[in-house]
Amino acid sequence: MMNHTDGWMSGWMGGGGWMLVWTVIAVLVVVLLAVVIIKLFKK
């Protein structure tokens, strides 16, 4: 591990991948919101 990634990155790698799961969920939510907003503005 690099020194500058000793915080959340080590937790990510050692936390059973839960941070990765929540990151993926958050990205999906943001993408869905963006699609809905784009559709609303195109009407």
Phi and psi restraints in degrees (range 20) as a CNS / XPLOR table:
assign (resid 1 and name C) (resid 2 and name N)
       (resid 2 and name CA) (resid 2 and name C) 1.0 -76.6 20.0 2
assign (resid 2 and name N) (resid 2 and name CA)
       (resid 2 and name C) (resid 3 and name N) 1.0 155.2 20.0 2
assign (resid 2 and name C) (resid 3 and name N)
       (resid 3 and name CA) (resid 3 and name C) 1.0 -65.1 20.0 2
assign (resid 3 and name N) (resid 3 and name CA)
       (resid 3 and name C) (resid 4 and name N) 1.0 -34.9 20.0 2
assign (resid 3 and name C) (resid 4 and name N)
       (resid 4 and name CA) (resid 4 and name C) 1.0 -80.8 20.0 2
assign (resid 4 and name N) (resid 4 and name CA)
       (resid 4 and name C) (resid 5 and name N) 1.0 -1.4 20.0 2
assign (resid 4 and name C) (resid 5 and name N)
       (resid 5 and name CA) (resid 5 and name C) 1.0 -115.5 20.0 2
assign (resid 5 and name N) (resid 5 and name CA)
       (resid 5 and name C) (resid 6 and name N) 1.0 27.0 20.0 2
assign (resid 5 and name C) (resid 6 and name N)
       (resid 6 and name CA) (resid 6 and name C) 1.0 -78.7 20.0 2
assign (resid 6 and name N) (resid 6 and name CA)
       (resid 6 and name C) (resid 7 and name N) 1.0 -10.0 20.0 2
assign (resid 6 and name C) (resid 7 and name N)
       (resid 7 and name CA) (resid 7 and name C) 1.0 -87.1 20.0 2
assign (resid 7 and name N) (resid 7 and name CA)
       (resid 7 and name C) (resid 8 and name N) 1.0 -98.7 20.0 2
assign (resid 7 and name C) (resid 8 and name N)
       (resid 8 and name CA) (resid 8 and name C) 1.0 -71.2 20.0 2
assign (resid 8 and name N) (resid 8 and name CA)
       (resid 8 and name C) (resid 9 and name N) 1.0 -26.8 20.0 2
assign (resid 8 and name C) (resid 9 and name N)
       (resid 9 and name CA) (resid 9 and name C) 1.0 -66.6 20.0 2
assign (resid 9 and name N) (resid 9 and name CA)
       (resid 9 and name C) (resid 10 and name N) 1.0 -41.7 20.0 2
assign (resid 9 and name C) (resid 10 and name N)
       (resid 10 and name CA) (resid 10 and name C) 1.0 -66.9 20.0 2
assign (resid 10 and name N) (resid 10 and name CA)
       (resid 10 and name C) (resid 11 and name N) 1.0 -35.8 20.0 2
assign (resid 10 and name C) (resid 11 and name N)
       (resid 11 and name CA) (resid 11 and name C) 1.0 -65.5 20.0 2
assign (resid 11 and name N) (resid 11 and name CA)
       (resid 11 and name C) (resid 12 and name N) 1.0 -38.2 20.0 2
assign (resid 11 and name C) (resid 12 and name N)
       (resid 12 and name CA) (resid 12 and name C) 1.0 -60.5 20.0 2
assign (resid 12 and name N) (resid 12 and name CA)
       (resid 12 and name C) (resid 13 and name N) 1.0 -48.6 20.0 2
assign (resid 12 and name C) (resid 13 and name N)
       (resid 13 and name CA) (resid 13 and name C) 1.0 -71.2 20.0 2
assign (resid 13 and name N) (resid 13 and name CA)
       (resid 13 and name C) (resid 14 and name N) 1.0 -32.2 20.0 2
assign (resid 13 and name C) (resid 14 and name N)
       (resid 14 and name CA) (resid 14 and name C) 1.0 -101.4 20.0 2
assign (resid 14 and name N) (resid 14 and name CA)
       (resid 14 and name C) (resid 15 and name N) 1.0 3.2 20.0 2
assign (resid 14 and name C) (resid 15 and name N)
       (resid 15 and name CA) (resid 15 and name C) 1.0 -99.6 20.0 2
assign (resid 15 and name N) (resid 15 and name CA)
       (resid 15 and name C) (resid 16 and name N) 1.0 22.4 20.0 2
assign (resid 15 and name C) (resid 16 and name N)
       (resid 16 and name CA) (resid 16 and name C) 1.0 73.0 20.0 2
assign (resid 16 and name N) (resid 16 and name CA)
       (resid 16 and name C) (resid 17 and name N) 1.0 14.7 20.0 2
assign (resid 16 and name C) (resid 17 and name N)
       (resid 17 and name CA) (resid 17 and name C) 1.0 79.6 20.0 2
assign (resid 17 and name N) (resid 17 and name CA)
       (resid 17 and name C) (resid 18 and name N) 1.0 8.9 20.0 2
assign (resid 17 and name C) (resid 18 and name N)
       (resid 18 and name CA) (resid 18 and name C) 1.0 -64.6 20.0 2
assign (resid 18 and name N) (resid 18 and name CA)
       (resid 18 and name C) (resid 19 and name N) 1.0 -37.1 20.0 2
assign (resid 18 and name C) (resid 19 and name N)
       (resid 19 and name CA) (resid 19 and name C) 1.0 -62.7 20.0 2
assign (resid 19 and name N) (resid 19 and name CA)
       (resid 19 and name C) (resid 20 and name N) 1.0 -37.3 20.0 2
assign (resid 19 and name C) (resid 20 and name N)
       (resid 20 and name CA) (resid 20 and name C) 1.0 -65.0 20.0 2
assign (resid 20 and name N) (resid 20 and name CA)
       (resid 20 and name C) (resid 21 and name N) 1.0 -42.7 20.0 2
assign (resid 20 and name C) (resid 21 and name N)
       (resid 21 and name CA) (resid 21 and name C) 1.0 -60.3 20.0 2
assign (resid 21 and name N) (resid 21 and name CA)
       (resid 21 and name C) (resid 22 and name N) 1.0 -48.6 20.0 2
assign (resid 21 and name C) (resid 22 and name N)
       (resid 22 and name CA) (resid 22 and name C) 1.0 -66.1 20.0 2
assign (resid 22 and name N) (resid 22 and name CA)
       (resid 22 and name C) (resid 23 and name N) 1.0 -34.0 20.0 2
assign (resid 22 and name C) (resid 23 and name N)
       (resid 23 and name CA) (resid 23 and name C) 1.0 -64.7 20.0 2
assign (resid 23 and name N) (resid 23 and name CA)
       (resid 23 and name C) (resid 24 and name N) 1.0 -44.2 20.0 2
assign (resid 23 and name C) (resid 24 and name N)
       (resid 24 and name CA) (resid 24 and name C) 1.0 -62.3 20.0 2
assign (resid 24 and name N) (resid 24 and name CA)
       (resid 24 and name C) (resid 25 and name N) 1.0 -43.4 20.0 2
assign (resid 24 and name C) (resid 25 and name N)
       (resid 25 and name CA) (resid 25 and name C) 1.0 -61.3 20.0 2
assign (resid 25 and name N) (resid 25 and name CA)
       (resid 25 and name C) (resid 26 and name N) 1.0 -44.3 20.0 2
assign (resid 25 and name C) (resid 26 and name N)
       (resid 26 and name CA) (resid 26 and name C) 1.0 -62.1 20.0 2
assign (resid 26 and name N) (resid 26 and name CA)
       (resid 26 and name C) (resid 27 and name N) 1.0 -42.2 20.0 2
assign (resid 26 and name C) (resid 27 and name N)
       (resid 27 and name CA) (resid 27 and name C) 1.0 -63.4 20.0 2
assign (resid 27 and name N) (resid 27 and name CA)
       (resid 27 and name C) (resid 28 and name N) 1.0 -43.0 20.0 2
assign (resid 27 and name C) (resid 28 and name N)
       (resid 28 and name CA) (resid 28 and name C) 1.0 -62.0 20.0 2
assign (resid 28 and name N) (resid 28 and name CA)
       (resid 28 and name C) (resid 29 and name N) 1.0 -41.8 20.0 2
assign (resid 28 and name C) (resid 29 and name N)
       (resid 29 and name CA) (resid 29 and name C) 1.0 -62.5 20.0 2
assign (resid 29 and name N) (resid 29 and name CA)
       (resid 29 and name C) (resid 30 and name N) 1.0 -43.9 20.0 2
assign (resid 29 and name C) (resid 30 and name N)
       (resid 30 and name CA) (resid 30 and name C) 1.0 -63.0 20.0 2
assign (resid 30 and name N) (resid 30 and name CA)
       (resid 30 and name C) (resid 31 and name N) 1.0 -42.3 20.0 2
assign (resid 30 and name C) (resid 31 and name N)
       (resid 31 and name CA) (resid 31 and name C) 1.0 -63.9 20.0 2
assign (resid 31 and name N) (resid 31 and name CA)
       (resid 31 and name C) (resid 32 and name N) 1.0 -43.6 20.0 2
assign (resid 31 and name C) (resid 32 and name N)
       (resid 32 and name CA) (resid 32 and name C) 1.0 -62.1 20.0 2
assign (resid 32 and name N) (resid 32 and name CA)
       (resid 32 and name C) (resid 33 and name N) 1.0 -43.2 20.0 2
assign (resid 32 and name C) (resid 33 and name N)
       (resid 33 and name CA) (resid 33 and name C) 1.0 -61.9 20.0 2
assign (resid 33 and name N) (resid 33 and name CA)
       (resid 33 and name C) (resid 34 and name N) 1.0 -41.2 20.0 2
assign (resid 33 and name C) (resid 34 and name N)
       (resid 34 and name CA) (resid 34 and name C) 1.0 -62.7 20.0 2
assign (resid 34 and name N) (resid 34 and name CA)
       (resid 34 and name C) (resid 35 and name N) 1.0 -41.8 20.0 2
assign (resid 34 and name C) (resid 35 and name N)
       (resid 35 and name CA) (resid 35 and name C) 1.0 -63.5 20.0 2
assign (resid 35 and name N) (resid 35 and name CA)
       (resid 35 and name C) (resid 36 and name N) 1.0 -43.6 20.0 2
assign (resid 35 and name C) (resid 36 and name N)
       (resid 36 and name CA) (resid 36 and name C) 1.0 -63.4 20.0 2
assign (resid 36 and name N) (resid 36 and name CA)
       (resid 36 and name C) (resid 37 and name N) 1.0 -44.2 20.0 2
assign (resid 36 and name C) (resid 37 and name N)
       (resid 37 and name CA) (resid 37 and name C) 1.0 -63.2 20.0 2
assign (resid 37 and name N) (resid 37 and name CA)
       (resid 37 and name C) (resid 38 and name N) 1.0 -42.6 20.0 2
assign (resid 37 and name C) (resid 38 and name N)
       (resid 38 and name CA) (resid 38 and name C) 1.0 -62.3 20.0 2
assign (resid 38 and name N) (resid 38 and name CA)
       (resid 38 and name C) (resid 39 and name N) 1.0 -43.2 20.0 2
assign (resid 38 and name C) (resid 39 and name N)
       (resid 39 and name CA) (resid 39 and name C) 1.0 -63.3 20.0 2
assign (resid 39 and name N) (resid 39 and name CA)
       (resid 39 and name C) (resid 40 and name N) 1.0 -40.1 20.0 2
assign (resid 39 and name C) (resid 40 and name N)
       (resid 40 and name CA) (resid 40 and name C) 1.0 -64.5 20.0 2
assign (resid 40 and name N) (resid 40 and name CA)
       (resid 40 and name C) (resid 41 and name N) 1.0 -39.9 20.0 2
assign (resid 40 and name C) (resid 41 and name N)
       (resid 41 and name CA) (resid 41 and name C) 1.0 -73.4 20.0 2
assign (resid 41 and name N) (resid 41 and name CA)
       (resid 41 and name C) (resid 42 and name N) 1.0 -24.8 20.0 2
assign (resid 41 and name C) (resid 42 and name N)
       (resid 42 and name CA) (resid 42 and name C) 1.0 -78.9 20.0 2
assign (resid 42 and name N) (resid 42 and name CA)
       (resid 42 and name C) (resid 43 and name N) 1.0 -15.3 20.0 2
